[in-house]
Amino acid sequence: MRPEPGSVAEADYADRRQTAERVRRSAETLDSRVTPMVEVTGWLAAYRRAHHFHARPIPFGALRRWAFDPGTGDLRHETGRFFAIEGLRTSSDLDPVDRVQPIIAQPEVGLLGILAREFDGVLHFLMQAKPEPGNVNGLQLSPTVQATRSNFDEVHHGRSTPFLDRFIQRPGRRVLVDAIQSEQADWFLHKRNRNMVVEIDSDLAAHDSFRWLTLGQIRRLLRRDDLVNMDTRSVLACLPTAHDAPDGDGAGGDFAAALRHSFYGDAEPLHDLHAVTGCLTDVQALRVLRQQSVPLRQAYEDGWQRTEDTIRHRDGGRFEIMAVEVTAEQREVASWTQPLLRPCSQGLMALAVRRIKGVLHALVAARSDVGALNVAEFGPTVQSRSAPSRDGGGPPPYLEYVLGAAPDRVRYDAVLSEEGGRFYHARNRYLVVEAGQELPVDCPPGFRWATLGQLTELLAHGNYLNVELRTLIACAHACY
Amino acid sequence: MRPEPGSVAEADYADRRQTAERVRRSAETLDSRVTPMVEVTGWLAAYRRAHHFHARPIPFGALRRWAFDPGTGDLRHETGRFFAIEGLRTSSDLDPVDRVQPIIAQPEVGLLGILAREFDGVLHFLMQAKPEPGNVNGLQLSPTVQATRSNFDEVHHGRSTPFLDRFIQRPGRRVLVDAIQSEQADWFLHKRNRNMVVEIDSDLAAHDSFRWLTLGQIRRLLRRDDLVNMDTRSVLACLPTAHDAPDGDGAGGDFAAALRHSFYGDAEPLHDLHAVTGCLTDVQALRVLRQQSVPLRQAYEDGWQRTEDTIRHRDGGRFEIMAVEVTAEQREVASWTQPLLRPCSQGLMALAVRRIKGVLHALVAARSDVGALNVAEFGPTVQSRSAPSRDGGGPPPYLEYVLGAAPDRVRYDAVLSEEGGRFYHARNRYLVVEAGQELPVDCPPGFRWATLGQLTELLAHGNYLNVELRTLIACAHACY
């Protein structure tokens, strides 16, 4: 019964419909006097130059404060904090052979928090230019706060992650978004972060690494490669969209208009929302996914090999574990070492959309990945982490279709980075592809057409849409 | 990409609003020519007499086909099917000491399915008089189907649980309810069942153990002790309620009217739905619950003791593991043995409700139990499995209040059984208590007031309301 650290008050959740209207206004504001777009690139470039941030691959033997446990072989920090590389044994009804693989274990729920504030009557969001060791380009646009559970305890002991206290119950705070969402379930075991947007009503002094941007500005920046980081995309995808289309903003019209319309709650869907979730329920109930945490050393009996500087599968595989030494000037500790997961190839994440009875729908797929908390979540139409030939049993459905789409049908195409605090140079190509009649409305089991408004409604709850699909929802917002 | 066994078709989910209206009509139909109420008691009594079903406690050594694994000490069936008694090691931020306890592991998602059909324009539900070894009184009113994942595979191989095939995609089927819900998280690890109501449009020949009843009839029967089983209560609680109150059915009026009104979607709530879920999100994000499956023998190092016929904690504890021999005439196998979990005392589950701004609200509590899939779910105002003095740290909040309520404020009071296939004589007293101004609207962290319509809306999703709260939702429906 003791009060929770970071506990949320009863009355400070904002009305969701009002929030949706204010979000729309911010999205329509493509530039702002607070941080003019012409200054953003210069600010990022100058900040990047000023902050030398090097991540250098090192052998495991050069790790400091991290070590392989003599008993289990797990790779852990000496404090037990941050995360660990452990083993995960899985099997399923489709693949009954037990397989053991390394997996990132980080059982506590972290916080991805963005502060919002009105300037000139328009919501702005406080973004941070934040370097991460695994980023290909040093820093990217990150949420105001990325905090672990232990950072919350520190707030109560006087030390503090900047602005974290603003996400804790206090006068003048309004919660606009609050949902616990998953992260890459083929790399993480049961990983979740709390995604929050909290509005404040007073200005605050921010370090030069922070800037207030409108949603319209952030969405424009999302069209660039490797700039808006994964956590920002995840949080922004959860912002509510309006239920009622404004007058004149109906279906029909060009692609941008159709896309904008699909995000409204009143866009006529092919299926009721519970018929959409029914598709996922089917997979969650009928796919049998057995998961067991095991010592990492058991992976070495299943084809994984540890060398001086990597843990990788003898047949190549999709990722490897490595270590880096990081030298930074702007962190509390000037230099540290840590393990990272390095994917062996660039992935492809594609969302096919088409008009069905005049309303744009997206084709989503129920995916069961090894580390899923609840068997399965919806992912994009195509989620492919490696060359088709390695996926076993031929290329995934619709891969050929999206790769063969005419250039004018590819409505979004950018290479974006995944979380640079855990992954080394992990980049995926994200595509939104507009399909026509040639893509049948009938689809295989496990696939479902849904409006973007329906998918946004599901984002009010956790564990419906995986992080790749959340990114594509954010990308779709950048297309109109 | 192969089709799922039991896969649900695209188009056969019924419109939720229409369903709600039809559910209301069935609830208002308190008797039916199909199965007149006067015949129900006689049918149950005759059926109970005709079917001798004995469950006799036996020593573990007399178990057939079940054995303790020599390595882990886990208690398993020789086929690996059904369920197992394993060990679970847990700790949390509130109780950082590692504790190991026995837990029931049954990782696959089962099906609790009720068939519905219209007679005379009114939905009837096909209930089964089903004996279970742990029931205090032999048989209880059960769903049409209680099936495991392996039963689904059997449908495809010609053998079959009666009516299970009706839950699989076929012409004329309409899905009214479909959600995966949890079960007792202090006794089960991550246990979930798919709760379904499926409507069919043709009559079917049913064994004498089945009867079609209206929802009004079932709710009347729910006022009796130990009659409507846990699975039925869970499924029926998930039925949608109407959004709009019919004319004249507003707030105010007597308790029954206020209760009925609270179930409508348009009853004015104290908090937005996302402020309600925010309370749970808070606990899910901030409570750290560490869970690790371990060999059952590790429980013996933590105070648990195995005798010839029980596994129990040396200090008494809340439950023990035992074994029974079951003799039945109506099962495929005439006699079998199995382990069961026996709670050491009757529990108390109470839901406090009161009018806030004229609308009846229920007080729910975010609970984190050791076997929870996602840290916490909402439970009743009071969920107490043992005498207050054993709960550690004094009685739970509101226990004294509900036990001290004046008799005319206790709107529902019955002793109901928990699942007799896993638990031996597990009974809880369920109370719905109407509170007045003396129960403050302000409540401690982790507690939240919600309308019954909001709680019903959450039941369209899994893992929001635990099984005890779902039972109380069903009980509340029986109070108006």
Chai-1 contact restraints between the chains, C-beta under 6 A:
chainA,res_idxA,chainB,res_idxB,connection_type,confidence,min_distance_angstrom,max_distance_angstrom,comment,restraint_id
A,M1,B,P444,contact,1.0,0.0,6.0,A-B,restraint_1
A,P3,B,P445,contact,1.0,0.0,6.0,A-B,restraint_2
A,E4,B,L286,contact,1.0,0.0,6.0,A-B,restraint_3
A,E4,B,P445,contact,1.0,0.0,6.0,A-B,restraint_4
A,G6,B,L286,contact,1.0,0.0,6.0,A-B,restraint_5
A,S7,B,D282,contact,1.0,0.0,6.0,A-B,restraint_6
A,S7,B,P445,contact,1.0,0.0,6.0,A-B,restraint_7
A,V8,B,G278,contact,1.0,0.0,6.0,A-B,restraint_8
A,V8,B,D282,contact,1.0,0.0,6.0,A-B,restraint_9
A,Y13,B,D272,contact,1.0,0.0,6.0,A-B,restraint_10
A,Y13,B,H274,contact,1.0,0.0,6.0,A-B,restraint_11
A,Y13,B,A275,contact,1.0,0.0,6.0,A-B,restraint_12
A,Y13,B,G278,contact,1.0,0.0,6.0,A-B,restraint_13
A,R16,B,H274,contact,1.0,0.0,6.0,A-B,restraint_14
A,E108,B,V288,contact,1.0,0.0,6.0,A-B,restraint_15
A,V109,B,A285,contact,1.0,0.0,6.0,A-B,restraint_16
A,D178,B,G278,contact,1.0,0.0,6.0,A-B,restraint_17
A,D178,B,T281,contact,1.0,0.0,6.0,A-B,restraint_18
A,I180,B,T281,contact,1.0,0.0,6.0,A-B,restraint_19
A,I180,B,Q284,contact,1.0,0.0,6.0,A-B,restraint_20
A,R194,B,A285,contact,1.0,0.0,6.0,A-B,restraint_21
A,D272,B,Y13,contact,1.0,0.0,6.0,A-B,restraint_22
A,H274,B,Y13,contact,1.0,0.0,6.0,A-B,restraint_23
A,H274,B,R16,contact,1.0,0.0,6.0,A-B,restraint_24
A,A275,B,Y13,contact,1.0,0.0,6.0,A-B,restraint_25
A,G278,B,V8,contact,1.0,0.0,6.0,A-B,restraint_26
A,G278,B,Y13,contact,1.0,0.0,6.0,A-B,restraint_27
A,G278,B,D178,contact,1.0,0.0,6.0,A-B,restraint_28
A,T281,B,D178,contact,1.0,0.0,6.0,A-B,restraint_29
A,T281,B,I180,contact,1.0,0.0,6.0,A-B,restraint_30
A,D282,B,S7,contact,1.0,0.0,6.0,A-B,restraint_31
A,D282,B,V8,contact,1.0,0.0,6.0,A-B,restraint_32
A,Q284,B,I180,contact,1.0,0.0,6.0,A-B,restraint_33
A,A285,B,V109,contact,1.0,0.0,6.0,A-B,restraint_34
A,A285,B,R194,contact,1.0,0.0,6.0,A-B,restraint_35
A,L286,B,E4,contact,1.0,0.0,6.0,A-B,restraint_36
A,L286,B,G6,contact,1.0,0.0,6.0,A-B,restraint_37
A,V288,B,E108,contact,1.0,0.0,6.0,A-B,restraint_38
A,P444,B,M1,contact,1.0,0.0,6.0,A-B,restraint_39
A,P445,B,P3,contact,1.0,0.0,6.0,A-B,restraint_40
A,P445,B,E4,contact,1.0,0.0,6.0,A-B,restraint_41
A,P445,B,S7,contact,1.0,0.0,6.0,A-B,restraint_42
A,H461,B,H461,contact,1.0,0.0,6.0,A-B,restraint_43
